[in-house]
Amino acid sequence: MLDEPQTLGSTPGKLPGQSADRSRDTAGVPRGADTSPTGGPARWIGPLVAVGLVVTALNLRPAITSLGALLEEVSQGLHMSGSVAGVLTSVPSLCFALFGTAAPRLASRFGPVAVVAAGMAAICAGLALRPFASGTVPFLAASALALMGIALSNVLMPVLVKKYFPDRVGSMTGLYSMALALGTSAAAAVTVPMTQALGGSWRLGLGVWAALAAVAVLPWLPLVRDHRATVTTSGAPRTVKGAGRKAGHTDGPGAGTIPATAPAGTGGAIPAAVAPRVTRSRTAWALGAYFGLQSTGAYITMGWMPQIFRDAGVSPETAGLLLAVTMVMGVPLAFVIPRLATRMRTQGPIVVALALCGISGYTGLYLAPAAGAWGWALLLGISNCSFPLALTMIGLRSRTGTGVVKLSAFAQSVGYLISIPGPLLVGVLYQHSGGWGLPIMLMGGLMIPQMIVGTLAGRDRTVEDEC
């Protein structure tokens, strides 16, 4: 695992190698000290950030998997064809690509914490409005609002991990990836029975997930207020003590090596001149392609797998549980894989192992979708753990916080652009071929290029070396 280097400021008396927790800002206030009247250390920030990461991650997929579980009912209720339903399943990737590019600029202006808090509010609003849609266009608009919030948070979650927990990238990425998988699987498992318990209305079954998003706003609010108060009262961002074994990380977008004398009011931003030009990095492009191919498989799975099982004769409730099994595999593995990845010089072997599980699962789904349904769901769930691996590699392929911001936005935006045609193409193939043979062959075939670009992205190098 790569530890983030510490950049020394111009503080008088600061010696190389001296702990950042003991440094002082330009006002003479200890960096680890609270600016409140009590003057106590801000030990609450680290645990609160961890809670915020977990509850935020819980909300990054229910908007998608709850819809996948009720896709047939929504399609009938809004009079959608198979092709239009394919468009609906491609909307997440489109929104993630479009809105994800705005995350670095918004984080630079308002700080990543404030942007994530706003993202959770957007998810809540979109999910609350979606049940009131009277047609396809309003439904897509409300979905896009929720997906905008998810897109911003997707990009900034690795940034927050690198910033507040620079020496625990693997374990903290695993923690929020585990929470993400838990939220994904829970939405897939309980949406259908919960809808039935609420009277059978798909509108209520989708709308209840807005409550979970509302809860996710709360942990970030004290952090936003704390950052604003710090900038106003001290003229410089404050170091977080207790948010990782290395201090020196503030609530600005430059989540990493931040000078001790960052200009007041910048939120700790690093000057743009030091940011690597990731478009010149072959590793960044390989990581973007890997992110895109794994996202293609994930959104095809979340959007279409329940329908594949239902068309094979599986009941709607069981089809939802099978999707939940696929998603819940990410709960333990999302914690194990990032920790394992940070202990390896190259992540190629993990990439290949996950892709082989995907090929096996799609082969079984093609040959005997109902007979071996639970086994195929298990294998595809293991394969889908390419997502936490990709997030971990974002943190490993850059040495600095500002590099992580750039690489995260680039890899996710490029990746989601690549993944847009996948779910749509599956819907078109399904409608025109009259079965799932061709779509499943497409899904399995995409595992081959995913292995290749993932191996390239997993090489032991950083984007700063190539820019």
C-alpha positions, 0 to 999 in steps of 0.5 A: 500500500502506498502511503501518501507523502507529507508536504512540509509547509513554511512553518518556523521551527518545523523540522523534517520528519517532525510529526505533522500533528505537532506542527502549527499553522500560521496563526500559531494554533496547533494543527491538531487543536480544535478552534472551539472554546474548549480547545480540545482535539478534534478526535470526533472527525475521524470516526464521523468521516468513517460513519459518513463513508459507510452510510453514503456507500449504503445509498450508492446503488439502491436507486438502481437495484430496486429498479432492477427488481421491479423493472417488469412492473415499471415497464408495464406501468409506464408502457415501456418497450424492451428497447426503452427499458434498455435505455432506462438501464443505461441511464446510470452509466450516462449520468455517472459519466456526465456528472462525475466530471463536475466533481473535481471542480465542485470539490475545489470550490466547496470542498468534497464533504459539502459536495457529498452531502449535497449528493446525498440530498439529491439522491433523496429528492430524486427517489422521493420524486420518482414515484410521482412520475406519470410517464417515462420522461418524468421518471427518467428526469427524477432518476437522473437527479438521484443518479447525479448525486450518486455520480458526485459521491462515486468520484469523491469517495476515494478522495475522502479515503485518501485524504482522511485515511492516507495510510489505510487506503485498502481497509477503508476502501474495503469498509465502504465497498462492503457497505456499498455491496450491502446496500446493493444487495439489501435493495435487491432482496427486500424491494419486491417483498416490501412492495407486496407488503405495501399493497403491490404498488411499484411506486411505493416500493421504489419511493421508500428508499428516499428515507435511507438517503435522507439519513445519509445527509446527517453525518456530513453536516457537522463536518461542513460546518466545522470546515467553514468555521475553521476557514473563517476563524483561523484563516487556514484549514485545520489538520484532522487529528485521529482521522488516520495515523498521518495528519495534515489533511484538511477539508479541501479538494486537495485530498493529500499533500497539502501545504501547511500554509494553504491560502485562506478560503481555498479549502486546502486546495492544491494549485492546479499546476501540481495536478498530473495530466492524467490524459497522458498516462497509459495507466490512467486510460487502462484504469478507465477502460477497466472501470468501464468494462466492469461497470458494464457487467455490473449494470447489466447484472443489476438491470437485467439479471432478475428478468433473465431468471424470471424468463427462465421460470424463476419466481419474482421473489426468488429472482430478487433474492438471486440478485441479492446473492450476487450483490451480497458477495461484495460484502465480505469480498469488498473488504478482503480484496482491497486489503489483499490488493494493497499488499501486492505489487501488481493487481493483475492476478486478482483481475484475472481470477475475478474475470474467470469467475465471471466467464464461468457464471455467464457460461452456466447462465447460458446453459442452465439458467434455472437449474444452477441459478444459485451457483451462477449468482454466486460466481457473478457476485464474485466477478462483480467485486472488480468494482472495489478492486478498481477503486483501490487501484485508483488510490494506488496508482497515484502518489498524491491527493490531488492526483487521486482527485484527477485520476478518480474523476478521469477513470470513472467518467471514461469508464461510465462513458464506456459502459453506456451502450452495454445495458442498452445493447442487451435490451435491443438484443433481447427484444430482437432475438427473442431470448437471452442467448446473444445477450449472455454471450455478449456479457461473457465475451466482455470478460476477455478485454476486461482481463487485459486492461485490468492487468495493464492498470494493475502494474506497479506504477503511478500516473505521476511517473507517466505525466 
